[in-house]
Amino acid sequence: MVDGQHIINMIKKIVVIGPESTGKSTLCEQLAQHFNTVWCPEYAREYLNLNGIKYEYDDLIKIAQGQLLAEDHYAGMIQESEIGNLELGTTHSSQLAARNSPLTTHYSPLLFIDTDMYVMKVWYEYVFGKCEQLVLNEIAKRKYDLYLLCNIDLPWTADEMREYPDEQPRLELYHIYKDILINQTTPWIEIHGNYQERLQTAIGAIEKRFII
């Protein structure tokens, strides 16, 4: 019998974070396509599309909860896929490992996540000066395997949901994220350059850490 929890534990979760308009969603989508897996979109965009772009303090807890549910949903998708493939005598991950390199001896399924509770914490504190305990609890509880921090060196793209077109708040927010990552234990790298350079940097870091 296939152990579903074992598969969940095998999933390598890679979180892409950074200020708005730094290519996070694009990078997640590109990485998921490259590694033939799924990615978890930012729930805030879906929520604001449904409920309007003006938000209050109480909206953020709903966004945080939605983000957590989305992350668990996509992890569950990978789990179901791997279980199905194991029952057929092969796994998506082993197929991908073989495709990537004849020298590969181990591969774990990957999940790319656009935004986590660190982003919610920054959003809460930057806008409202305080953070809900649920977000802090989830930060302590959830474990990830790699953070990709997107620099602000991409041109800002106008979007009705984006709040900070000026360079100063973007730079300030970037340094807030960088300080968070410096003071936690999960490995992280900075992603900068044009879209292609960002993708190649991320692919290199992921292959180095997770495809042996």
Residue pairs with C-beta under 8 A, 6 or more apart in sequence:
2 83
2 86
2 87
4 79
4 83
7 78
7 79
7 82
7 83
7 109
8 75
8 79
10 82
10 108
10 109
11 75
11 78
11 79
11 108
11 109
11 110
11 111
12 108
12 109
12 110
12 111
12 145
12 146
12 210
13 71
13 75
13 111
13 113
13 143
13 144
13 145
13 146
14 31
14 110
14 111
14 112
14 113
14 144
14 145
14 146
14 147
14 148
14 206
15 113
15 115
15 116
15 118
15 144
15 146
15 147
15 148
16 24
16 27
16 28
16 112
16 113
16 114
16 115
16 147
16 148
16 150
16 191
17 24
17 115
17 116
17 118
17 119
17 147
17 148
17 149
17 150
17 177
18 24
18 149
18 150
18 151
18 152
18 174
18 177
18 191
19 150
19 152
19 164
19 170
19 173
19 174
19 177
20 159
20 162
20 163
20 164
20 170
21 154
21 156
21 157
21 159
21 162
21 170
22 150
22 151
22 152
22 154
22 174
23 150
23 154
23 191
23 195
23 198
24 42
24 114
24 115
24 150
25 41
25 42
25 114
26 195
27 148
27 150
27 191
27 195
27 198
27 199
27 202
28 39
28 40
28 41
28 112
28 113
28 114
29 39
30 195
30 199
31 39
31 110
31 112
31 199
31 202
31 203
31 206
32 38
32 39
32 112
34 199
34 203
35 96
35 110
35 206
36 92
36 96
37 78
37 92
37 109
37 110
37 111
37 112
38 74
38 77
38 78
38 111
38 112
39 74
39 111
39 112
39 113
39 114
40 70
40 71
40 73
40 74
40 111
40 112
40 113
40 114
41 70
41 114
42 67
42 114
42 115
43 63
43 66
43 67
43 69
43 70
43 115
44 63
44 67
44 115
44 161
45 161
46 66
47 59
47 62
47 63
47 66
48 55
48 161
51 59
53 160
53 161
55 63
57 128
60 120
60 123
60 124
60 128
60 132
61 132
61 134
61 135
63 120
64 117
64 120
64 132
64 134
64 135
64 138
65 134
67 115
67 116
67 117
67 120
68 117
68 138
71 111
71 113
71 116
74 111
74 113
75 111
78 109
78 111
81 92
81 109
82 91
82 92
82 93
82 109
85 91
85 92
92 109
93 107
93 108
93 109
94 107
96 107
97 104
97 105
97 106
97 107
97 211
98 104
100 107
100 207
100 211
101 211
104 211
104 212
105 212
106 211
106 212
107 210
107 211
107 212
108 210
110 206
110 210
113 144
116 142
116 144
117 135
117 136
117 138
117 139
117 142
118 139
118 177
118 180
120 131
120 135
121 131
121 135
121 136
121 139
121 180
122 173
122 176
122 177
122 180
124 130
124 131
124 132
124 135
125 131
126 173
126 176
143 186
144 186
145 186
145 187
145 209
145 210
146 186
146 187
146 188
146 189
146 205
146 206
146 209
146 210
147 181
147 186
147 187
147 188
147 189
148 188
148 189
148 191
148 202
148 205
149 177
149 178
149 181
149 188
149 189
149 190
149 191
150 191
150 192
150 198
151 174
151 190
151 191
151 192
152 167
152 170
152 171
152 174
153 192
153 193
154 194
154 195
156 162
156 165
156 170
158 165
164 170
164 173
178 190
181 188
187 209
189 201
189 202
189 205
191 198
191 201
191 202
192 198
192 201
193 201
